[in-house]
């Protein structure tokens, strides 16, 4: 209220940062710009994978350390999740899925983590290092933050249901 006397307006930092990026991109215009097409030829495809399931006596080498990276997103165009399983030798196997229900970004992040964990279990991976960009999901699973929102509690319980989680 005191600032209104001086005709000063408060703008959040996020809005300032966003306008700087927009201004920079406007000044760096590309000559052969083509608008993005949101039309997908295979809209009926809901799951994409190139992984071969191991046979009954097959599986990764005992004691090998695998890595999983997951990410999820929810926006006006839809909801999608993905995970990449990386073998100890460096080979990676991506998994993606489209979520056919309304969800928040945090729910999509949990769904992505669960997708990756299910794939790791199907591949009989025993040691898995997990990375994600959601501070909320990582901190809740590690037990550093409480899970208070009722929509996220079942997701956290499901992640713990896979067992063997070390912080």
C-alpha positions in Angstrom: 0.0 0.0 0.0 2.9 2.4 0.8 4.3 1.8 -2.7 1.1 3.0 -4.5 2.0 6.6 -3.5 5.1 6.3 -5.8 3.4 4.4 -8.6 5.6 1.4 -8.2 4.2 -2.0 -9.1 5.4 -5.3 -7.6 6.2 -8.0 -10.2 7.1 -11.6 -9.2 10.6 -12.8 -10.1 9.1 -15.6 -12.3 7.3 -13.1 -14.4 10.4 -11.0 -14.9 12.5 -14.0 -15.9 9.8 -15.1 -18.3 9.7 -11.7 -20.0 13.4 -11.6 -20.4 13.4 -15.0 -22.1 10.6 -13.9 -24.4 12.3 -10.6 -25.2 15.6 -12.4 -26.0 13.8 -14.9 -28.3 12.0 -12.1 -30.1 15.3 -10.4 -30.9 16.8 -13.6 -32.1 14.2 -14.4 -34.7 14.8 -17.3 -37.1 14.4 -16.6 -40.8 12.9 -20.0 -41.8 10.6 -20.4 -38.8 7.9 -23.1 -39.1 5.2 -23.4 -36.5 5.0 -26.5 -34.5 2.4 -29.1 -35.5 0.5 -30.8 -32.7 -1.0 -33.3 -35.0 0.3 -36.8 -34.2 -0.2 -39.5 -36.8 -0.3 -42.3 -34.2 -2.6 -40.8 -31.7 -3.9 -44.3 -30.8 -0.5 -45.4 -29.6 -0.5 -45.1 -25.8 2.7 -47.0 -24.9 6.1 -47.1 -26.8 9.0 -49.3 -25.8 11.9 -51.1 -27.5 12.7 -53.4 -24.6 12.9 -57.1 -25.0 11.6 -59.0 -21.9 14.1 -61.5 -20.4 13.3 -65.2 -20.4 12.5 -67.1 -17.3 16.2 -67.9 -16.4 17.6 -64.6 -17.8 18.1 -61.3 -16.2 20.8 -58.7 -15.6 24.1 -59.8 -14.1 23.7 -60.2 -10.3 25.0 -57.1 -8.5 25.0 -54.9 -11.5 24.0 -51.3 -10.9 21.4 -49.8 -13.2 20.0 -46.2 -13.5 16.6 -44.9 -14.1 15.6 -41.3 -15.0 11.9 -40.4 -15.0 9.8 -37.4 -15.9 6.2 -36.5 -16.2 4.2 -33.6 -17.5 0.7 -32.4 -17.4 -0.5 -29.5 -19.6 -3.3 -28.3 -21.9 -2.2 -30.7 -24.7 -2.4 -33.8 -22.5 -0.5 -35.7 -19.9 2.5 -37.9 -20.5 5.2 -39.8 -18.7 8.5 -41.3 -19.5 11.4 -43.2 -18.0 14.7 -44.3 -19.3 16.5 -47.4 -17.9 20.3 -47.2 -18.4 22.3 -50.4 -18.1 25.7 -50.6 -16.4 27.3 -50.7 -19.9 25.6 -47.4 -20.9 22.8 -48.8 -23.1 19.5 -47.0 -22.5 15.9 -48.1 -23.0 13.2 -45.5 -23.1 9.6 -46.0 -22.0 6.8 -43.5 -22.6 3.1 -43.5 -22.0 0.2 -41.1 -22.4 -2.0 -40.7 -19.4 -5.7 -40.7 -20.4 -7.0 -39.0 -17.2 -6.7 -35.6 -15.8 -3.9 -35.2 -13.3 -1.5 -32.6 -11.8 2.2 -32.3 -12.7 3.0 -34.0 -9.4 0.7 -36.9 -10.1 2.3 -37.3 -13.6 5.8 -37.3 -11.9 4.7 -40.1 -9.6 3.2 -42.0 -12.5 6.5 -41.7 -14.4 8.5 -43.0 -11.4 6.1 -45.9 -11.0 6.3 -46.8 -14.7 10.1 -46.9 -14.4 10.0 -49.1 -11.3 7.6 -51.5 -12.9 9.8 -51.9 -15.9 12.9 -52.4 -13.6 11.0 -55.1 -11.8 9.9 -56.8 -15.1 13.6 -56.7 -16.1 14.6 -58.3 -12.8 16.9 -55.4 -11.9 18.0 -55.7 -8.3 20.1 -52.4 -7.8 18.6 -49.3 -9.3 19.7 -45.7 -8.8 16.7 -43.4 -9.5 16.9 -39.8 -10.7 14.0 -37.3 -11.3 13.6 -33.6 -11.7 10.7 -33.3 -9.2 11.9 -32.1 -5.9 8.5 -32.9 -4.4 8.5 -36.6 -5.5 12.1 -37.2 -4.6 11.9 -35.6 -1.2 8.6 -37.4 -0.3 9.9 -40.8 -1.3 13.2 -40.2 0.6 11.1 -39.3 3.7 12.4 -35.7 3.9 9.0 -34.2 3.2 5.6 -35.3 4.4 2.9 -36.3 1.9 -0.1 -34.3 2.9 -2.2 -34.1 -0.2 -4.7 -36.9 -0.4 -4.3 -37.4 -4.2 -0.5 -38.1 -3.7 -0.7 -40.5 -0.7 -1.7 -43.5 -2.8 1.2 -42.8 -5.2 3.8 -42.7 -2.4 2.3 -45.8 -0.9 2.6 -47.6 -4.3 6.3 -46.5 -4.6 7.0 -47.9 -1.1 5.0 -51.0 -2.1 7.8 -51.9 -4.5 10.1 -52.3 -1.5 13.8 -52.1 -1.2 14.0 -48.3 -1.2 17.0 -46.9 0.6 17.4 -43.3 1.4 
